[in-house]
Amino acid sequence: MTERGTVCLTFDFDAISLWAARGMTSPGPVSRGEFGAFAIPRILQLLDTYGIASTFFIPGHTLETYSAQCRAIHEAGHEIALHGYLHEPVSTLERETERAVLQRASALIEDLTGTPPAGHRTPSFDFTAHTVELLQEAGIEYDSSLMGTDCVPYLARTGDRHDPDGPYVFGPASQIVELPVSWTLDDYPHLEFVRTGTTVMPGLQDPHQMFARFLGDVRYMIRHTEGGVLTVTLHPQVIGRGDRMLALEEFIIGCLDLGVVLERCLEVGRRCRTQLETARQQPGKPA
């Protein structure tokens, strides 16, 4: 940890699974997923140029479909963490289905890396009532799916209850460290054009302006949160195109110029867990 904070530069390598999960398996959307695999070498080269270790959240489907690219990610020293099997919208899953997805995807990551995954991100940025319990059961150390803070990691809760005729009831903290995300720090809604039926997500914004806003959040963290952690979510099939890669490089340079550290979620989650557990044991200090 540095006083000026940490940025976790993360990549959701969804590839074709993103589109298949929506039933969009005609050649057009499939080719958009293919581009994500095509972009992996240039992303790895950029990260290597600046000596950055990142976390790639990879669905099991991508691990099986693009094994060479996933192996290259691992061999380059980046963390591979859970992201479902077929980019399932987790909040729609029954308990046993969710458990089966976790087990299947975990086994694929362990086959590739030699160790079980430590991290997890739901494809839907959402949980079920059982997610935290299942993550603990699977030995997961941290999650990066929720939005309860911006740059302050916290312990994910289990057992929350909504009373339609009373206040929301917060459950107890778990052992799972939450490295919070935000749609405002995600390239997909800013840049990706998606048309489904009569619904259009316009995207196609200026990536340089997008990253300028991201960097504004980094500056705010430095000013107001000592040792803060900001998690940025990127997608190879989105960010991997020419000018967007130039904008990403500008963002990396901007972060380094500000003196923040860019780290994998694994190391950040483990460090934060120790800090959060220590704080929880000290009376009067919120965990």
N, C-alpha and C positions, 0 to 999 in steps of 0.2 A: 504494500500500500504506500502511496505517496500522499503528502498533504494536498497536492493539487488534484488528486483523483485518478481514476482509472476509466478507460473506455474499453468495453468488450465489443470488438468488431465481429459480429456473427453472421454466418451465411446459412440460409435454409436451402439446401440442395434438393429441391423438390423434383426437378426434372419432369418426366411425364406423369408422375403420380398426382401432381396438382390438378391436372386436367382429367385424368382417369377417374379421380374421386368424384368429379362432377358429371361423369358420363360423357365427357367430351373426348372421344377417341378417334375422331376422323383425322386425316393427315394434317390439317391445318393446326389445330391445337397441339397435336403430338409434336409437330415440328418446333413449336415454341418451347416445349419441354426439352427437346433435343438440343436446342441452343444453350441451355444451361450446362449440359455436359461439354459442349464445344468450348464454352467460356472458362471452364475450370483451369486449363493450363495458364491462361493469361492472368487469372486471379491469383493463382499460386505464385506466378512470377512477380507480380506486383508486391505481394506480401513478403516474398523473399528479399526483394530489393530493399525494403525498409526493416527487415529483421523482425517482422510481426508474426506472432503465433496467434491463431484464431480458433474459434469453435465452429464446426460445421454440424448443423442439425440435419440428419439425413434419414429420410424414410427407408424402411426395409426394401421397398420396391426399387428405389434408386440403388441401394447397395447391391441388389441382385442384377439389375439391368445395366448399370454402369460400374462394374466392379473395378475396372482398370483405373478410372478416375478417382474412385473412392480410395483405392490403394495408394494412389499418388498423394492424395490429401493426407492420409495417415503417415506415409513415409516422409512427407515434408514437415512433420512435427505438429500438425494441427490436431485438435481434439475432435473426435466424432461422438456425437450425442444423439439421443433418441428423438425421433420426430414422427412417431406412428409407423404403420406399414404402408398403407396406400393413402396417406394424407387424410385419414378419416377425421370428420368433424366430431371430436371427442365427446362433446356434450350430448350427442345423440346415442351414445353407446351404452348398452347394458353392462353391468359390472363384470360378468364373466367374459364378455367380448372384449372389453377394455383390458382386462388382465391378459387375455390371449394375445392381443396385439402387442402389449408390452413384452411378453415373453418371446414372441416370434422375432420382433425387431431387436431385442437385447441379444438374442442368440446370434443373429447375423453380425452385429457389431463385435461381439466377442470373437467370432470366427475370424474376422478381419484383423482386429487389433491385438488379440490375445488376452484382453482383459474386459470385464463387464463394463458397460457404460456407467458413468457417474452422473451424467446430466440428462435433462429432458426438456423438451418444449412441445406443447400440444400444437397440432396443425391449425387449431381454431382459436388460439389464445383464449382458451376457456377450460374449465374443469367440470367433472361430474361430482356428485356427492362422495364418490369413492376414490377419486384420483389420488389424493394425498396418501390415503391408506395404502393404495396399490403401489405407489412409488416407494413408500417406506418398505413395504414387503419385498420389492424388487432390489432393495439396496441402493436406490438412487440418492445422491447427496444434495443435488440442487435442481431447481426448476427455473425456467425463464419463459413464463407464459402470462403472468398476471400484471396488473397495473396499479397496485395499491399505493405506490410511491413513484417518484421519478428516478432519483439517483441514490436512494437509501435502501440497501438490501434488508430483507426481513424474513422471519420464519413463517412459512405458509401455514395456514390454519386448517384444522379438520373439525367437522361437526358444526359448522355454521348452520343457523336455522332462520328461516324467514317466517315471521308471524304476520299474516295479512292484516291483523287487527292490533298490532303492537310494534314495538321497536325491533330492529334487526338484532339477532343474538349471535355474538361472535364466539366461535369455538376456541379450544385451546391451541396454542402454537405446537407445530410438529417439529420434527428434526430436519425438515426439508428447507434449505435456504432458497428464498425467492430472489432472483436477480430480475427486477421488473423491466418490462418492455413497454412500448407505446406505439400506437399506429402513427403518431407524429414522428417517430424515429424508425419508420419502416419504409423501404423504397417502393414496395408494391402499390399501395394506394396512391402514391405521388406520381409514379411513372408508368404503371402498366395500364394499357387499354384493354378492357374486357367488355364484350357485348354478349349477353345471354337473353334471348327472347326480346322483351321490350326494355330490359334493364341495361344501362350502360354505365360502366365506371370509366370516366374519361381519361384519367392519368395523363401521360405525355407532358408533364411539367418540365421545366428547366432543371436538370440535375444539379447544376452549379448553385442555383438558388436553394434547392432542397438541402444540399450539404451546408450551405451558408447558415440555414436555420438550425441544422443539426449542431453546427459548431457554436451557434448561439447558446444552445442548451449546455454544451460543454463549458462555455464561459460562465454561465450562471452557476453551474455546479462548482466550479473553482472558487467563485466569489462567495457562495453561501453554504457549501457543504464540504467540510474538511474530510478528505479521504472518501469522497463519494464515488459511486460506480454508475456509469451510464452505459446502457446496452443498446447497440444499434443493430437492427435486423435488415439484412440484405439478401437478395435472391440472385444466384448466378444467371438465371435466364432473364432477369430484369437489368441488373447492374452491369452485366458483362459486355455491353455494347460500347463501341468506340468512345464517344464523347462522355458517356456515363463513367467509363473507366478513368478518363482524365479528371472528371469531377471527384471521383473517389480518391484518386491520388492527391488532389488538392486538399481534401478533407484530412487524409492521413498526415500530410505535411503540416496542416493547421493544428492538429492535435499535438504533434511532436513539438511544434514551436511554442505551444502553450504549456508544455512540460508535463502533460498527462502521460500515463503509462498505458500501453495497449497490451492486454493480456487475454489468455484463454479463460473461459468461464470456470474451468476446473479449478485453477489455482485461486481465482477470486472467490469462488463459492466456499472452498475449504477455509480460506483465511477469514471470511465473513462468518462462517459457522462458529469458529472459535470465539470471535468477538461477540457474537450474539448470545452464545451460551454463557459467556462470562458476564455479560450485561444482565442476563435474565436471573443470574444468581445473586446479583447485587440489589438489595432493597432500594426502592425508589427510582430505579433506572428502568425505563421501558425496554422490552426486547424487540 
